[in-house]
Amino acid sequence: MAMTDWKAIEKQTYMNCAQRQPIVIVRGNGTRVWDEDGKTYLDFTAGWAVNNLGHANPVLAHVIAEQAHTLVQTSNQFYTIPQLQASQLLVQQSCFDKVFFCNSGAEANEGAIKLARKYGYLHRNGAYEIITALNSFHGRTLTTTAATGQPQYYVPYHPIPAGFVHVPFDDIDAIKAATTEQTVAVMLEPVQGEGGVHVPSPGYLEHVRQWCDTNGLLFILDEIQTGIGRLGTLFGHQAFGVEPDIMTLAKGLGGGVPIGAVLAKEHASVFVPGEHGSTFGGNVLTCAAAHATVKYLLDHDLLTHTRLMGAKLQQGLQALQAKHACIIDVRGMGLLWAIEFSTDMAAAVVAACNEAGLLLNVVRPHAIRFMPPLTVTQAEIDEAIAKLSLVLERQMVLAQTAS
């Protein structure tokens, strides 16, 4: 029987926005996925740090199916129970007082930026500028690309929204120098994920918090990637001992279902009815999934498991670095890691890993990122490290042959 050529259909019908790997995934279970030919892969991308409970988690699947048979969408004109269960759980487990649900990380960051500007309008004489970091990533809308400290994301779309000042990451003096009367907030990722998995120096986030307190600024943390257990704490900032005024979530929040959130302390929660909203934001289906995801993570102590498996992954990657001279750095926290190569070989390594049955992410031309489900096992990490080691050995042989 003839197979449908899905890659040809994509080329014909879908906007050319993604650098796809040549794999059509049709099924998943835990840390493994299967393509249309039946080949099995270890998935160490997890939907870009989304599938924190693994693929096809039975508890989450049951909640989603049951909710789909009950009620999916009403709009925020009415109260719905799953939305309020999810917001109550997030508030109970965090330092925040209020939650707003939306549909994505970019939309969550848009909401946080809008909230900060309203705060500046009310409390800082109209101040509106937000200091962000070079090499950051905050989304793909016009405003969030402007906030992102990487020119390739916003240069083609000028004129872009004003109001963002980019400074080097992990440099408190740069933040101090950039602060003016027009500054209303500092917005950072606790660990830069898309930028290549960069962990700040000890004390950096604490110094930013102190600077914001001294100058009456809001401290915003973009936890789209680091939140919901990825760093081994429920929220990434907890690993650094700081509390922001505003935090954004998405990715892992719904366990695979698209949902984002803006969380704020009372003093920063300055929206009033009519000033912000979202047709699909906080709909019943996604909120039921978010509530089930966070509850499962807590009930099954996946935070401890993440720290243990993160240490195991770190150990394995550092062993690879000792064995393969092409690896010049290993960095990360929890189950968010990257290895950096001495040359731009990341794409070739990922392509070879595809063939070996291991899915990884090219985060930079010279770096690859590891973000498996938080349910990953020690045996699966050992298997992934073994596959990657074999790929690197073959890559070195190919490089020597070519020279």
Sequence and secondary structure as in RCSB ss.txt:
>XXXX:A:sequence
MAMTDWKAIEKQTYMNCAQRQPIVIVRGNGTRVWDEDGKTYLDFTAGWAVNNLGHANPVLAHVIAEQAHTLVQTS
NQFYTIPQLQASQLLVQQSCFDKVFFCNSGAEANEGAIKLARKYGYLHRNGAYEIITALNSFHGRTLTTTAATGQ
PQYYVPYHPIPAGFVHVPFDDIDAIKAATTEQTVAVMLEPVQGEGGVHVPSPGYLEHVRQWCDTNGLLFILDEIQ
TGIGRLGTLFGHQAFGVEPDIMTLAKGLGGGVPIGAVLAKEHASVFVPGEHGSTFGGNVLTCAAAHATVKYLLDH
DLLTHTRLMGAKLQQGLQALQAKHACIIDVRGMGLLWAIEFSTDMAAAVVAACNEAGLLLNVVRPHAIRFMPPLT
VTQAEIDEAIAKLSLVLERQMVLAQTAS
>XXXX:A:secstr
     HHHHHHHHS S     S  EEEEEBTEEEETT  EEEESSHHHHT TT BT HHHHHHHHHHHTT     
TTS  HHHHHHHHHHHHTSS SEEEEESSHHHHHHHHHHHHHHHHHHHSTT  EEEEEBT    SSHHHHHHSB 
GGGTGGG S    EEEE TT HHHHHHH  TTEEEEEE SSBTTTT B   TTHHHHHHHHHHHHT EEEEE TT
TTTTTTSSSSGGGGTT   SEEEE GGGGTTS  EEEEE GGG    TTSS  SSTT HHHHHHHHHHHHHHHHT
THHHHHHHHHHHHHHHHHHHHHH TTEEEEEEETTEEEEEESSS HHHHHHHHHHHTEE EEEETTEEEE   TT
  HHHHHHHHHHHHHHHHHHHHHHHHH 
